[in-house]
Amino acid sequence: MCLIFIFQISGIAILTVGALIQNFYSNYTDFLHGNFYVGPVLLIILGVIVFVVAFFGCCGAVKENLCMIMTVSWSL
């Protein structure tokens, strides 16, 4: 249970880092020519995926819901 919570926190951290990078460097679009936006968007998507999978794992373990546990095992 504690390990799943660590994955949820890491998913939120990855999402936050991607959003902060996207926010701070959005003023430099003239210099970067649009090539910079792939990294932060990838971090945001990865953070959301990690958080959702960990959330299903945590809820499935607590409620002992077979559907959520199967969703986590399928997504892993």
N, C-alpha and C positions, 0 to 999 in steps of 0.2 A: 504494500500500500504506500509506503514511504517512497519507494522508487518511482511509482507512477506520479506522485506529487512532485518529485524532482523533475520529471519530464514535462509536467504542466508548467512549472516555473521556467524551465529552459525554453519552452515554446513561446511563452510570453516575453521572455528576454530577447529571443531572436526576432520576434515581431516588433518589439520596441526599438531595437537597434536598427532594423531596416527602415522603420518609419522615421526615426530621428535622422538617419543619413539622407533619406529622401527629402525631409523637410529642410535641413540645414544647407544642402547643396543645390536646392532647386533654383536659387538665385543665379547660379553659374551656368545656365543652359546655353547661353550664347557662346561660351568658351568650350563646352564639352560636346556640342553638336549631337546631343541625344544618345550618345554611346554609353553614358554613365548610368542610365536608368535601369539597366538590366540587373545589376547587382542588388540594389535595394529592393526592387520588386521581387526578385528571387528570394531574398531573405524574408520578406513579408509573407509570401506564399508558403515557404517552408515553415515559418513560425506558426501559421494558422493550421497547417496540416499536422504538425507535431502536437499542438495543443488539442485539436479535435480528437486525434487518436488517443491521447492520454486521458482526455475527458471521458470518452466512451469506456476506456479501460477502468477508470476509477469508478464510474457509475455502475458499470457491469459487475465489478467486484463487490461493491457495497450492497447493491440490490440483488445480487446473484441472478442477474438477468442473462439468459443464454443468448438472446439475440445480440445484445451489446458485446458480449464476450466473443461471439463469432465474428462480429464486425471488426473488432480489434485484431483478432487472429487473421482475418482475411486481409486487413490493411497492412499488417506487418509482413 
